[in-house]
Amino acid sequence: MRQELLTFFGAAGLAFAFSGHAPALAKDLGVMGATFPLVEQDLFAVISAKLHRMQESGQMDKINRDLAAHAAEKARRPNPVGGLGRTQDERSWFYDPSIVVDKDIADQKGNVFAHAGQRVNPLGLVNLRQKLIFIDGDNAKDFQWALDQGSEVQTKIILVKGAPIDLMKASDRRIYFDQNGYLTHKFGIENVPAVVKQEGDKLLVREVKGAS
């Protein structure tokens, strides 16, 4: 159960939610004093008129252009993973990817190979053939160092900061991004560069000095 780290970006859109209110009338429930109707303008009509004016003035087009530009910039340069430093002292440890399944898991033929409550190690089913290399993509020396660690068949370069699309174009190979720090947090990585590779039924995690 190896998880591919792929970053997907969708185009930005503009959505509005409307709610309408019917006019309400106050009732005389026996309380002394005059009662008055509560005049309420239709909220839907107000919003529709506002949107129409925005469309006529070109303001809506500007909003859509700004949203599209913002989405494109986020795709080009995602938010960096917070809380990571640069490796000063190298260290290493093993990560056990075993999980306890909450329901029976079967193959395509219906053969159950893991029962609910059973502890399963994914590396017993699928090997991690490539090393995972985590780097700061804004560090040119570390990026070149990562490229030198092996071909795309041998390694996956995963950024924690930087512009993956730009680096893909420059290197002509796939570059990944650790969105929201999912993998670095899972492996307990605190500094980069870092390398993860399979050692038997565990993953060996190393924080290394990279190009420095």
NORHUQUI-V216420 format. One record per residue. N is the residue number from 1. PSI is psi in whole degrees, 0 to 359 (NA if undefined). Layout:
BEGIN
n->(N:N)
psi->(PSI:PSI)
END
This chain:
BEGIN
n->(1:2:3:4:5:6:7:8:9:10:11:12:13:14:15:16:17:18:19:20:21:22:23:24:25:26:27:28:29:30:31:32:33:34:35:36:37:38:39:40:41:42:43:44:45:46:47:48:49:50:51:52:53:54:55:56:57:58:59:60:61:62:63:64:65:66:67:68:69:70:71:72:73:74:75:76:77:78:79:80:81:82:83:84:85:86:87:88:89:90:91:92:93:94:95:96:97:98:99:100:101:102:103:104:105:106:107:108:109:110:111:112:113:114:115:116:117:118:119:120:121:122:123:124:125:126:127:128:129:130:131:132:133:134:135:136:137:138:139:140:141:142:143:144:145:146:147:148:149:150:151:152:153:154:155:156:157:158:159:160:161:162:163:164:165:166:167:168:169:170:171:172:173:174:175:176:177:178:179:180:181:182:183:184:185:186:187:188:189:190:191:192:193:194:195:196:197:198:199:200:201:202:203:204:205:206:207:208:209:210:211:212)
psi->(60:134:118:136:99:142:122:138:130:159:148:148:169:122:146:143:134:148:137:148:128:150:140:144:134:142:149:108:26:357:137:140:162:152:147:146:141:106:121:122:144:116:323:318:323:312:318:318:321:315:323:317:321:321:317:324:350:0:324:319:321:319:315:321:319:319:318:319:321:316:320:320:322:326:319:322:89:165:132:154:125:160:8:143:186:138:122:313:122:144:162:157:167:142:125:113:8:145:158:118:143:358:162:141:128:159:186:338:2:5:119:123:356:128:155:132:353:142:125:136:113:331:348:348:320:131:147:98:336:145:143:123:116:126:165:111:347:352:103:322:319:325:317:321:317:319:325:349:348:170:177:334:330:334:155:123:122:120:147:353:148:191:92:322:317:318:329:316:321:326:348:42:162:135:136:166:134:82:127:16:26:310:316:321:319:317:351:22:129:341:151:153:153:149:135:129:159:135:99:234:16:171:130:120:128:130:120:166:349:232:350:NA)
END
